[in-house]
Amino acid sequence: MSPTTTDAGNQTPARASRWGRAARTGHAPGPEDEKLPLGRTGAYGFQHVLTMYGAIVAVPLIIGQAAGLSGEKVALLISSCLLMGGIATIVQSVGAPFIGSRLPLVQGVSFAGVAPMLAILAGGHDLTAIFGAVIVSSAVGFLTAGAFSRIIRFFPPVVTGTVITVIGISLLPVAISWAAGHGAGGAADLRSLGLAGATLLIVLLLSKVGVGMISRLSILLSFILGTGVAAALGMVDFSGVGRGAPITFPTPLAFGPPTFEVASIISMLIVVLVTMTETTADILAVGEIVGAKVDARRVANGLRADMFSSACAPLLNSFTQTAFAANVGLVAVTGIRSRFVVAAAGVIMAMLGMFPAIGQVVAAIPEPVLGGASIVLFGTVASSGVRTLAKVDYRNSMNLVVVAVAFAFGLIPVAAPNFYRDFPAWAQTILGSGISAAAIVAIILNLLFNELRAGNSRNQSVLAAAPVRIVRADALTHLREGDQLRNGAIVDCDGTEVAVVPEHCFEDVHRMIGAGEITDTGQVHRILQERQVPR
C-alpha cells in the first residue's frame, strides 16, 4: 500500500489546526502527526505489537535460561521487558523536551546485547552485573547523543539505502526459520510451511482488496486468520492462557540492586555504540518512508530517548532498548505513518506486561503464522532500501564500490553466522550484527571516497566508472528535432512511434512508404513480422 493512500490524504483543515502543538516542538506538522480515530489507532497499534512480540520476548527467554532462573522468574523478566518496551515506545513516539524523535518507532529489548550479556553470565556474574553495566553505558550514550547525531551528514542515500536494504535482508532468515518450523534433522516441516504459505497468501489477498481499511490491517488480519487455520489443524496450544494472577506489576529491582564491574561496563559500551548506530539508521529509514524531515536535532532526540529508556530499564528488570527494524517494515507495508498509532502500541505493550493473560494469548500465535506474514514485512524493508539506492548517482563515482563492500560485510553474518566466532568479543559484537557492520563500512567508505576527495584519481576505477558509449553517425541522419527514446521505442515530438527497421530492409520499406503502400507504423511492424525480422 502506497503511503500516499493513507488516511493522511483525507486530512481536513480543521484537523490540521489541531496540530498547532506540533509546531512548538521544532518540527512542522507532517503525516507522522496525524491523529486517527481511537478504534483504528488501537487496531493498527495492536498490529505493531504482534509484529514484534516474538522478538521482544526472545531476549529475556535467552538470558533468563542462561542465568538459570526458574520459570516464574523468566516470566517476570518477560513481563518486565514488555512493560519497559511499552514505556520506551511512548517516550520515543510522543516525546518530551529534548527526548524522543516523535516518529513511528517501536522500541524494545536490543538483540545486540545478547552476546555480551551471555559472556557476563559465563564469567561468573549474575543479572545485577548486567543491569549495572546497562545503566552506566546507557548514561554515557545519553550524554554523547548530541555529538553522535552530528554524523547525520555522513548518511547520504548511498549509506542509508545500503543499511536499510541490509536490515531487511538480515531479518529475512528469522522469518524463514519461523516459517520452516522444526522438521526432522533440521529440515523444514511441511505442515509449518503450509501454514506459513497460507498466512502469506492471506496477506497478499487482503492487500489486493480495494477496501483501504482491510488492506492496511492485512498483517493483523493474517495473524488472526492464520491462527484460526492453525487451530483447525491442531497447531495451536492455548493451555498456558489464564495461568497465574490476572494482574501483575513487575517488582522493581526484583533481582537485587545493580552491581558495577568494569569489564562488563566496557562490553556494554560497545553494545550502546551498536544500538545508537542501528537506531540512527532506523530513524533515517522511517523518516524516509513517512516523508518526514530528519535532521541532527531529531536524531539526537531519538538517541536520547533510546538511552534514557535503556538507563531506566534495569530498574524494572529489563535491558538496553532500541528501535525495532521489523516495525519500520510494517509502516512501509501499511502506509500508516502516525506516531500516535505507535504510541498506542506502547500502551498495549505495557498492558501485556501487567496483564499476563493477554500476553499468553499473543504468545500462542504459532511461529509459522509469524513467519508467513514477516516475509512480507521484512522483504518490504529491503525493498525500501533498494528504492533509496535508486536515488544514488553511480556515474563516474565510487558509490558502486561503497554499496558493494558494505553489502558484503553486512551479509557475512547472514551467510556465515559463525564467521566471527573466534574473533574478540568486541569484534563479535560490532561485526556480528550485519546492520551495524554495513553501517560502519558504508560510512567509512563514503568518507574515504566522497568526503575526503584528496588523492582521488580523475580516472575512476573500472569498477566505478560508467562505460564509454558511442553511436554511429549515420544513425542520426534520419532523426528529427523532438525525437526521443521512450520505454525502449523512438517517438516524435507528437508522441507517435518511429519504426526502427534493420539495415537490410531499410531501402525496401523506404520505397514502399514513398509509393504510398505503407501509411502507418503498424504496417511497418506487420511487414517486418512477415519477413520474420525481430521487432
Secondary structure as GFF3:
##gff-version 3
##sequence-region A 1 535
A	DSSP	three_ten_helix	3	5	.	.	.	ID=ss1
A	DSSP	three_ten_helix	7	10	.	.	.	ID=ss2
A	DSSP	alpha_helix	13	17	.	.	.	ID=ss3
A	DSSP	alpha_helix	20	23	.	.	.	ID=ss4
A	DSSP	three_ten_helix	31	33	.	.	.	ID=ss5
A	DSSP	alpha_helix	38	66	.	.	.	ID=ss6
A	DSSP	alpha_helix	71	94	.	.	.	ID=ss7
A	DSSP	beta_strand	107	109	.	.	.	ID=ss8
A	DSSP	three_ten_helix	111	113	.	.	.	ID=ss9
A	DSSP	alpha_helix	114	122	.	.	.	ID=ss10
A	DSSP	alpha_helix	127	149	.	.	.	ID=ss11
A	DSSP	three_ten_helix	150	154	.	.	.	ID=ss12
A	DSSP	alpha_helix	157	180	.	.	.	ID=ss13
A	DSSP	three_ten_helix	184	186	.	.	.	ID=ss14
A	DSSP	alpha_helix	190	208	.	.	.	ID=ss15
A	DSSP	alpha_helix	212	216	.	.	.	ID=ss16
A	DSSP	alpha_helix	218	232	.	.	.	ID=ss17
A	DSSP	alpha_helix	262	290	.	.	.	ID=ss18
A	DSSP	alpha_helix	296	312	.	.	.	ID=ss19
A	DSSP	three_ten_helix	313	316	.	.	.	ID=ss20
A	DSSP	beta_strand	321	323	.	.	.	ID=ss21
A	DSSP	alpha_helix	325	334	.	.	.	ID=ss22
A	DSSP	alpha_helix	339	354	.	.	.	ID=ss23
A	DSSP	alpha_helix	356	363	.	.	.	ID=ss24
A	DSSP	alpha_helix	367	389	.	.	.	ID=ss25
A	DSSP	alpha_helix	399	415	.	.	.	ID=ss26
A	DSSP	alpha_helix	425	431	.	.	.	ID=ss27
A	DSSP	alpha_helix	434	446	.	.	.	ID=ss28
A	DSSP	pi_helix	447	451	.	.	.	ID=ss29
A	DSSP	three_ten_helix	473	476	.	.	.	ID=ss30
A	DSSP	beta_strand	484	486	.	.	.	ID=ss31
A	DSSP	beta_strand	489	491	.	.	.	ID=ss32
A	DSSP	beta_strand	497	498	.	.	.	ID=ss33
A	DSSP	alpha_helix	503	514	.	.	.	ID=ss34
A	DSSP	alpha_helix	521	530	.	.	.	ID=ss35
###
